[in-house]
Amino acid sequence: MARLLLTDEQWEAIKEMFPAEAATGRPPRDRRVVLDGIFWVLRTGAPWRDLPEEFGPWQTVWRLFDCWNGDGTLDGVVRLLRNEFAESGDFDGQLWCMDGTIVRAARCAAGGGKKAIRRNQPIMR
């Protein structure tokens, strides 16, 4: 799997985009490993719970993905990697898509409406 991980050169280019570690509290996970885990899920389309253990707990990786996606950090990382490394072939700049076929939706989400059972109303025959 080493060929799919960030190279040292790529990490050096983006490591400044992540905030400094707090002096107190639990030691944070290595941001490079977490970012590799995020890219693994995005590349494979696998569920977060199937993340290999080498990337750390899936909950931590998902939480940081959600945070970095919400504040624009992940967009900045991808933009910088695409601009710096696309020509050398070290970074795949292809379209990334997540498969949404596993997302459940209520029947009424498609415009079908809810089937309600009327109670306490006389039945008309």
C-alpha positions as CSV (number, residue, x, y, z in Angstrom):
1,M,0.0,0.0,0.0
2,A,3.1,2.3,0.2
3,R,2.6,3.5,-3.4
4,L,-0.8,5.0,-2.4
5,L,0.5,7.0,0.6
6,L,1.6,10.6,0.6
7,T,5.3,11.0,-0.3
8,D,7.7,12.9,2.0
9,E,7.8,15.7,-0.6
10,Q,4.0,16.0,-0.7
11,W,3.7,16.0,3.1
12,E,6.4,18.7,3.4
13,A,4.3,20.9,1.0
14,I,1.1,20.6,3.0
15,K,2.0,20.0,6.7
16,E,1.8,23.7,7.5
17,M,-1.9,23.7,6.6
18,F,-2.7,21.8,9.8
19,P,-2.9,23.6,13.2
20,A,-0.1,23.1,15.8
21,E,-0.7,20.4,18.4
22,A,-2.1,21.5,21.7
23,A,0.3,21.5,24.7
24,T,-2.3,19.8,26.9
25,G,-4.6,16.8,26.7
26,R,-4.3,13.6,24.8
27,P,-1.6,13.4,22.2
28,P,-3.1,13.8,18.8
29,R,-2.9,11.2,16.0
30,D,-0.2,11.8,13.4
31,R,-1.9,14.1,10.8
32,R,-0.1,12.5,7.9
33,V,-1.4,9.0,8.8
34,V,-4.9,10.4,9.3
35,L,-4.8,12.2,5.9
36,D,-3.6,9.0,4.3
37,G,-6.6,7.2,5.8
38,I,-8.9,9.9,4.5
39,F,-7.5,9.5,1.0
40,W,-7.7,5.7,1.3
41,V,-11.5,5.9,2.0
42,L,-12.0,8.5,-0.7
43,R,-10.1,6.4,-3.2
44,T,-11.7,3.1,-2.4
45,G,-15.2,4.2,-1.6
46,A,-15.1,1.8,1.4
47,P,-17.2,2.5,4.5
48,W,-15.3,4.4,7.3
49,R,-15.7,1.3,9.5
50,D,-13.6,-0.7,7.1
51,L,-10.6,1.6,7.3
52,P,-7.4,-0.5,7.9
53,E,-6.1,-0.3,11.5
54,E,-2.8,1.2,10.3
55,F,-4.6,4.5,9.8
56,G,-5.8,4.6,13.4
57,P,-9.4,4.4,14.7
58,W,-12.0,5.0,12.0
59,Q,-13.9,7.4,14.3
60,T,-10.9,9.7,14.7
61,V,-10.2,9.7,10.9
62,W,-13.9,10.4,10.1
63,R,-14.1,13.2,12.8
64,L,-11.0,14.9,11.3
65,F,-12.3,14.4,7.8
66,D,-15.6,16.0,8.8
67,C,-13.8,18.9,10.5
68,W,-11.3,19.5,7.7
69,N,-14.0,19.2,5.1
70,G,-16.2,21.7,6.9
71,D,-13.5,24.4,7.5
72,G,-12.0,24.1,4.0
73,T,-8.7,22.6,5.0
74,L,-9.2,19.5,2.9
75,D,-10.1,21.6,-0.2
76,G,-6.9,23.5,0.4
77,V,-4.8,20.4,0.7
78,V,-6.2,18.8,-2.5
79,R,-5.8,22.1,-4.4
80,L,-2.2,22.5,-3.3
81,L,-1.4,18.8,-4.1
82,R,-3.1,19.1,-7.5
83,N,-1.3,22.3,-8.4
84,E,2.1,21.2,-7.2
85,F,2.2,17.5,-8.1
86,A,-0.2,16.9,-11.0
87,E,2.4,17.4,-13.7
88,S,4.9,15.0,-12.1
89,G,2.3,12.3,-11.9
90,D,2.7,11.9,-8.1
91,F,-0.8,13.1,-7.4
92,D,-3.9,11.8,-9.2
93,G,-6.0,14.8,-10.1
94,Q,-8.9,12.8,-11.5
95,L,-12.5,13.4,-10.3
96,W,-13.2,11.8,-6.9
97,C,-16.7,10.5,-6.3
98,M,-18.4,8.9,-3.4
99,D,-21.1,6.3,-4.1
100,G,-24.4,7.4,-2.5
101,T,-26.4,4.3,-3.4
102,I,-26.1,3.0,0.2
103,V,-27.8,6.1,1.7
104,R,-31.3,5.3,2.8
105,A,-34.1,7.7,2.1
106,A,-37.6,7.8,3.3
107,R,-40.3,6.9,0.8
108,C,-41.6,10.4,0.8
109,A,-38.2,11.8,-0.2
110,A,-38.9,10.7,-3.8
111,G,-42.3,12.4,-3.9
112,G,-44.4,9.4,-3.1
113,G,-45.8,10.8,0.1
114,K,-46.4,9.1,3.3
115,K,-49.1,6.4,3.6
116,A,-51.0,7.4,6.6
117,I,-53.6,5.3,8.3
118,R,-56.6,7.4,9.3
119,R,-57.8,6.6,12.7
120,N,-61.2,7.4,14.3
121,Q,-62.8,8.2,11.0
122,P,-65.8,6.5,9.6
123,I,-65.2,4.2,6.7
124,M,-67.2,5.3,3.6
125,R,-68.6,2.4,1.6
